[in-house]
Amino acid sequence: MHEERNADQKKFWDGPTGQKWVQYQTDMDRNLADANAGVLRLAAAKPGERVLDIGCGAGQTSYLLAAAVGPKGHVTGVDISTPLLGAARSHAPKNAEFIHADAAFHPFKPEYDLIFSRFGVMFFDDPAEAFANIHKAARPGARLAFVCWRPVPENAWVVTPAAAAQPFLPPSPPADPLAPGPFAFADPKRVEGILTKAGFRNVKIEKLDGRMHLGSSAENAALQMTNIGPLSRALNEVEDEAVKDKVRAAVTKAFEAMKKDGEVAPAIACWLVSASA
Ligand SMILES: C[S@@+](CC[C@H](N)C(=O)[O-])C[C@H]1O[C@@H](n2cnc3c(N)ncnc32)[C@H](O)[C@@H]1O
C-alpha cells in the first residue's frame, strides 16, 4: 500500500520538525539565499507559466515563482507538512495555491511548464517511483529544475557543527547514503539514473558552491543548526538536557571561530539539476 511509503518522512515533517522549520523559516530563507538564487536562475520561470513547487515548505520559493510567472501564471506548492503548509498559505499571493499531498503519489494532471524544488525532492522512500509520478505533472516540453546537496564532507555547514558535537554524542552507525534524507541525491550518477528512468531527458547536473548565511550571532547560528538540519536528528535521540547544552555551547564556539566579516557563513555545496520532460 502506498500509504505506508514515506511514512517516516511524513511523521518527521508533519510533527515538531515542521513546527521548528516554521519557527526558523526567516533564518532559513536568509541561510539559503545562495542556493535560492542559483536554482531560480536555473528555473528561469516566465510570465504565464504554470509551476509545481515540490516540497515547498513555508513557501518562499513558491512566492518568488508566483511573482515571476505573474497574474497569468500559477504556482502550486505541494508538501506533506501541515505546519509548513499553514505558514505557506498564510501569505499566499492570489496566483499560488498549496496542497497537502505526497508528491510521490498525488494524481497530478499534465499541466505544468516547470517542475521546481529547493531541497524538497530527496526524501522519497522510492525516488524512481516518485519521479515517475512527478513526470506525469509535466506538459510536453516542460522543464525540471531543482537544487539538492552534494556529499556531506563538501558541506562545512554540516561538518563544522557535527565535528564540534561529536565528543558529546554516542557513536552513530555510518549513514546509509541511499536512505531518504537531505543527502540522498549526493551522487549525481544516481540522480541521473532516477530521472532518466522516470522519463526525463537532457539531464544536466552542475555544481553550485556558496555560503550558508547563518547571520552575525554564533549563538543563534548554533541554535538554528541544532534545532533543524542533520545535527537536530541526532539530538532528537538525546534526552539529557545537560548534553544538549554542551553540544550547543561547542557548536557556538566552532561558529564563533569561523566568523568572517562579522558573519557565520560556512560553505555549501549543491547540485543544480535540470532536465526536460
Ligand atoms: C528541506 S525541506 C525544504 C523546504 C522548502 N523547499 C525550503 O527550501 O525551505 C524539505 C521539504 O520537503 C517536504 N517533503 C518531504 N517529503 C515529501 C513528499 N513525499 N511529498 C511532498 N513534500 C515532501 C517536507 O515536508 C519539507 O517541507
The ligand as an SDF file (V2000), in Angstrom:
LIG
                    3D

 27 29  0  0  0  0  0  0  0  0999 V2000
   14.4170   20.5490    3.4560 C   0  0  0  0  0  0  0  0  0  0  0  0
   12.7470   20.9870    3.4270 S   0  0  0  0  0  0  0  0  0  0  0  0
   12.7230   22.2170    2.1470 C   0  0  0  0  0  0  0  0  0  0  0  0
   11.5180   23.1150    2.2200 C   0  0  0  0  0  0  0  0  0  0  0  0
   11.4900   24.2660    1.2200 C   0  0  0  0  0  0  0  0  0  0  0  0
   11.5440   23.8040   -0.1390 N   0  0  0  0  0  0  0  0  0  0  0  0
   12.6170   25.2340    1.5130 C   0  0  0  0  0  0  0  0  0  0  0  0
   13.5880   25.2790    0.7420 O   0  0  0  0  0  0  0  0  0  0  0  0
   12.5230   25.9870    2.5100 O   0  0  0  0  0  0  0  0  0  0  0  0
   12.0260   19.5980    2.6210 C   0  0  0  0  0  0  0  0  0  0  0  0
   10.5270   19.7010    2.3840 C   0  0  0  0  0  0  0  0  0  0  0  0
   10.0820   18.5660    1.6110 O   0  0  0  0  0  0  0  0  0  0  0  0
    8.8270   18.1460    2.1150 C   0  0  0  0  0  0  0  0  0  0  0  0
    8.6170   16.7470    1.7060 N   0  0  0  0  0  0  0  0  0  0  0  0
    9.3020   15.6500    2.1190 C   0  0  0  0  0  0  0  0  0  0  0  0
    8.8140   14.5380    1.5360 N   0  0  0  0  0  0  0  0  0  0  0  0
    7.7900   14.9450    0.7220 C   0  0  0  0  0  0  0  0  0  0  0  0
    6.8770   14.2600   -0.1430 C   0  0  0  0  0  0  0  0  0  0  0  0
    6.9100   12.9280   -0.2750 N   0  0  0  0  0  0  0  0  0  0  0  0
    5.9520   14.9850   -0.8340 N   0  0  0  0  0  0  0  0  0  0  0  0
    5.8940   16.3390   -0.6840 C   0  0  0  0  0  0  0  0  0  0  0  0
    6.7300   17.0400    0.1290 N   0  0  0  0  0  0  0  0  0  0  0  0
    7.6580   16.3620    0.8090 C   0  0  0  0  0  0  0  0  0  0  0  0
    8.9720   18.3670    3.6340 C   0  0  0  0  0  0  0  0  0  0  0  0
    7.7280   18.3910    4.3060 O   0  0  0  0  0  0  0  0  0  0  0  0
    9.7220   19.6910    3.6760 C   0  0  0  0  0  0  0  0  0  0  0  0
    8.8320   20.7860    3.6750 O   0  0  0  0  0  0  0  0  0  0  0  0
  1  2  1  0
  2  3  1  0
  2 10  1  0
  3  4  1  0
  4  5  1  0
  5  6  1  0
  5  7  1  0
  7  8  2  0
  7  9  1  0
 10 11  1  0
 11 12  1  0
 11 26  1  0
 12 13  1  0
 13 14  1  0
 13 24  1  0
 14 15  1  0
 14 23  1  0
 15 16  2  0
 16 17  1  0
 17 18  1  0
 17 23  2  0
 18 19  1  0
 18 20  2  0
 20 21  1  0
 21 22  2  0
 22 23  1  0
 24 25  1  0
 24 26  1  0
 26 27  1  0
M  CHG  2   2   1   9  -1
M  END
$$$$
